[in-house]
Each structure stands twice: as C-alpha cells, then as structure tokens.
C-alpha cells in the first residue's frame, strides 16, 4: 500500500519558496533553489520514493541531507525509490529542498514524496 504525504503540483497546486540566487520574480537564470515544508505523521513505512519532474539537473535534499541527484532532463513525472529519503524523514516538521540547474531549453522543477510498505507493481 502506498500513500502520498507530499503531493506534486501534478495532483494539486503546491506552494514552494524559491530563489534564483544562491541560498526573484521569474526564473530566468540557469539555477533555481526551491523549498517547501511538510508534516509527517509517521515514519513507519518500508519504502520512500521521490516523484519528480525536472529540466534539467536536480539535487534533492530532505532536512539538510542530500537524498538524490539527477542529471539531464525528463519530459514527465516519474517516481524512483530513494533510500536516503526514508532515513532523513522525521515525525513532525520536514523541509524538502531542491537545486535545479538548466543549461538550455525549457525549465521545470516539481517534486513530491510517496511512501509505502511494498514495491509497486508496474
């Protein structure tokens, strides 16, 4: 069984705090740093996955710990298991932060977290 404690904007509009200068209006630079907080009611799950759509390179952090790095770009949302994600999540307040670097073309970044007790069937 899987659930989504941190939805992406694909499911419903999400509020991210962001900056285009290292930690303002439109994203017209090659880098953006975004973050959002969420509350976890439990960490009693076997698996944690990032649901992500990125254009281009992305570094994902949870509570200050780097939990994933992705190179290149994708054209749609995908989910991937991330071992460090489950270890970094705590009951209560959590901070999800992402740095995205773009070299050419379109720009897009969004992420969420799914947790479960068993591997999803394709």
N, C-alpha and C positions, 0 to 999 in steps of 0.2 A: 504494500500500500504506500502511495506517495501523496504528499501534500505540498503546497506552495506557501511557505511563510513569508516570502519576499517576492511578490509578483513583478513581472516585467511590464513595460508600457504596452506590450502586445495585448495583455489582458485588460488593463485599465490604466488611465493616466497616472504617472508616478511623479513625485516631486524630488528632484535632485538639486543639491547645491553644487555650484561649479565655478571654475575659474580657468582663464586661458593663459595665465601667467603662473609660474611655478609656485606651490603652496606657500568679457565683461558685458559685454552685451551679446553680440553674435559670435559664434565660433568661426573665426576667420584666420586662425593661426594653425600651425601644424600640430599643436598639443592642446589637450584639454584634460583637466582633473575634475572628476565628479565624485560626489559622495552622498550617501543617504543613511539615515539611521532606521533601525527597526528593533522591535522587541521580540525575543524568543521566549516562548512559554515553557519550552523543554529542550534538552539536548539528547533526549532518549530516542535516537534514531541510528540506524546502522550505516546509512549512506547519505551523502550530501552531494548535490550536483549544482553547477552553475548553469543557468540558462542565459545565453549571451548572444548578442548580435553586435559585431564590431567591424569597423572600417577605419582604421587599419590595425596596427599593433596595439595590444592591450595588456596591461599589467593589473591584476586584481588583488586587492588587499581586504582582509577582514580583521578588524580590531588591531590594525598595525602590522599584521603578519601577511607577507605575500603568499597567496594561495594558488595563483595560476598566472601563466604568461602565455599569450597567443601572438603569433606572428602572421602577417598578411591580413586578408580581409575575408569575410563571408557575406553571402547575399541574403541570408535569412537567419532566424533564430535557430540555435542548436543547444542541446544540453550535454554536458560532459561531467563525469564524476571527478571530484576534486578532494583527495584525502585530507589536505590541509584545511579545507573548509570546515569539516566536521570538528577538527581539533581546535580551531580558532573560535568557533561559535560558543557563546556563553548564555546561560539563562539570564534574561533581562535585556539591558541596552547593548546593542551591537552597532558598529559602524562599518559599512561597505563602501570602499573607495576604489576608484579606477583611474588609471592614467592611460589615455589613448593618444597615439602618435600617428599622424596621417602624412603621407608624402605626396600623394597625387590623387586626383579624382574626388569622389563623394566622401562625405564624412558622416559617421553614425556610431553611436555607442549606447547600449542599454543592457542591463543585466538584472537577474533575479536569482533566487535560490529555491531549489526544490529539495525536500528531504524524504527519505523512505526507509523501508525495512527490508526491501528485496529488490533485485535487479529488475528493471522494466523490460518487458518483452517487446521486441521490435514491432 
